[in-house]
Amino acid sequence: MTKDEARARIKMLMDKFSAQKDYDKSTHYNETQTRQDFINPFFSALGWDLDNSKEQLETYRDVRHEDKIKVNGHTKAPDYSFNINGKRKFFVEAKKPSVSIRENPAPALQVRNYAWNGGLSISILTDFEEFAIYDCTRKPKTVENANAKRLKYIYYTDYLGEFDFIWDTFGFESVANGSIEKYAKNKINLKKAEPVDKEFLRTLEKWREYLAVSIALNNKKLEEEEINFAVQQTIDRIVFLKVCEDRKIENENNLLKTIHSGNYYWNLYSYFQTADQKYNSGLFDFKKDTITKNIVVENKIIKTIITELYGKSREAEADFGFNFAIIPVEILGFAYEQFLGNF
């Protein structure tokens, strides 16, 4: 589709939305309809292969329609991932037109958290009526409003006036030629970015200190090497099981259930034993590990680690945890490599 054809296609979508705007903005019109009627055709006009007509392998599709995983009423994956040669470039989170993107902070926080976990600089929130672009280089905070980190807002009646910008920034050929990186460089102070790998590393090191102090104080007979071993094994096991949860291998919130009552560390250790039966891996080899079974750790330490992992701590900057279904494997690996290099 040429640029002029794309402009004409989007003009048709604008006219269609205007003609049925009252119904589209009613509660009867849902997100799935919005995606099918407007958002999919909008990005198709920009040259994106939303239906995988090229028949590419899943990891190399231009656009991945993500699974909508619902947990406690909240989804855990974005609606669309736009990719070039298998590499994510930006997410798009879709809403129905009855949701106010300009005023409602929740959808903005949602897409920013997805993209921050994914290591992306920008992403889009849209219900077709509204189109908002966000800076996603820093972890969102629940106190922020819908305008926070918003780089640009376009109302649908302005799509033709903004068409050159939209085409040059989000058109398939433009993105393939580096338009997202150029836009981010021009609009965002990347020196102030707080990437997910650095935040994850900082958090791991904080947990290690919590555990080391607790174990040292409550288990006086342990040598320094044994304390280090117990700390590392406990953190590794917790992170592994959270990764399994986010990737739908383990049931959601299994780790959270260990901090409901009783001795939290013993609850956690019992879960580790169950995992040993399931995974039969060295991480849960309790024949070789004779230390972690007998240690004492205060409830408050285990609770702090688990709640921060899920992003549910009062002290956390946002009610968003690390989403290991979205964090790229190479980013996770880099952070862990740095973590293992210190004691």
Sequence and secondary structure as in RCSB ss.txt:
>XXXX:A:sequence
MTKDEARARIKMLMDKFSAQKDYDKSTHYNETQTRQDFINPFFSALGWDLDNSKEQLETYRDVRHEDKIKVNGHT
KAPDYSFNINGKRKFFVEAKKPSVSIRENPAPALQVRNYAWNGGLSISILTDFEEFAIYDCTRKPKTVENANAKR
LKYIYYTDYLGEFDFIWDTFGFESVANGSIEKYAKNKINLKKAEPVDKEFLRTLEKWREYLAVSIALNNKKLEEE
EINFAVQQTIDRIVFLKVCEDRKIENENNLLKTIHSGNYYWNLYSYFQTADQKYNSGLFDFKKDTITKNIVVENK
IIKTIITELYGKSREAEADFGFNFAIIPVEILGFAYEQFLGNF
>XXXX:A:secstr
  HHHHHHHHHHHHHHHHHTHHHHTSTTS HHHHIIIIIHHHHHHTT  TT TT   GGG SEEE    EETTEE
 S SEEEEETTEEEEEEEE  TTS TTT HHHHHHHHHHHHHTT SEEEEE SSEEEEEE SS   TT  TTTTE
EEEEEGGGTTTTHHHHHHHHSHHHHHTTHHHHHHHHHS GGG   HHHHHHHHHHHHHHHHHHHHHHH TT  HH
HHHHHHHHHHHHHHHHHHHHHTTSS TTHHHHTTSSS HHHHHHHHHHHHHHHH  GGG TTT  SGGG    HH
HHHHHHHHHHT  TTSSSS    TTTS HHHHHHHHHHHHT  
